[in-house]
Amino acid sequence: MIEEILPNLYRIKIPLPKNPLGVLNSCIIKTGDRNMIIDTGFAQNECMNAMQTGLEELGIDIKKTDFFITHMHPDHMGLALKIAPDTSRIYFNQIEADMLRSGFFLDEYTDFACQNGFPEKELQALFVHPGFSSYKFASKGLANFYIVNDGDHISISDYNFTCIQTPGHTKGHMCLYEPDKKLLIAGDHILNEITAAIQLWSDEQNPLKDYLTNLDKIYRLNIDLALPGHRSIITNCKERILELKAHHQKRLDNVISILKNGDKNAFEIASQMDWDISFESWDSFPGAQKWIATGEAIAHLKYLEGDKVIKERREKETIYSLKQHL
């Protein structure tokens, strides 16, 4: 399905097979010279077919087309690395380009997950799950990244974008902002109807703090229309940002409430948190959902630790507790 959002700016809905997100919103800017595709879908046949059908309908020559990837998740960049010809630029952020080139993959997080209480047997089953093996997409095109940084400009047709770096959902997430058109291409930084997963699988970051800081960064911009990576277009960006901030405050309060009943590891905390998911109990959650939930719990715990609301102690597992003054 192709939808013209603004003159020469189109949205193609790319199906995401066996993924609860359903579809990816791929944005395409068509010009008489160079075109640009923003985010692409998985490196899978269903995504490839939908993209090729859309490009043919729009009359776009892929050899005259560049790509902009908002972040490294395979539903956004996987197909680009498969279909981008040598004549294309792939605009991408430095942080995640370095991560991909260094060979980072999910199995590097196993020890950290176990330290936070994730059962080893469930981890072993999880890493052969097709949703996670999609991270191991082919490296074709990695050498062709054209690095963009916060504040850089990309002009195409009459769109003059500023790159806005918004870490949180991933380490290097990048949005595109067109100030004259009051347009934001938001990737997964701001979504409608759902919330982006903010997860932590190392001791090195505070992704929720980064995410909330960058929501404020976007809040200060003059935006009439935001095109997210999934779900519907956002026409009330400031209102949606306030909703997202309230959502994460509710999660933080949820974690504090759980810890009032005693010290726990992150996996135990995640099992007691309130999740908007249609399963009767934590035991019935699919492994992939437990992984996401535990990563989100750790991100919220790290934020609370940074605010000196909770503390952790390292034993066989990392155990979290409330500070005594609470």
BELURJO-V965346 format. One record per run of one state. SS is the DSSP state (~ for helix, > for strand, _ for the rest). FROM is the first residue (numbers start at 1). LEN is the number of residues. If there is no record, write none. Layout:
BEGIN
ss->{SS:SS}
from->{FROM:FROM}
len->{LEN:LEN}
END
This chain:
BEGIN
ss->{_:>:_:>:_:>:_:>:_:~:_:~:>:_:~:_:>:~:_:~:_:~:_:~:_:~:>:_:>:_:>:_:>:_:>:_:~:_:>:_:>:_:~:_:>:_:~:_:~:_:~:_:>:_:>:_}
from->{1:2:7:9:16:23:30:35:39:45:59:62:65:69:74:84:90:94:102:106:116:120:127:130:134:142:145:149:153:157:159:166:174:179:183:188:207:220:225:229:234:235:237:260:264:265:266:273:282:285:287:307:310:315:318:323}
len->{1:5:2:7:7:7:5:4:6:14:3:3:4:5:10:6:4:8:4:10:4:7:3:4:8:3:4:4:4:2:7:8:5:4:5:19:13:5:4:5:1:2:23:4:1:1:7:9:3:2:20:3:5:3:5:4}
END
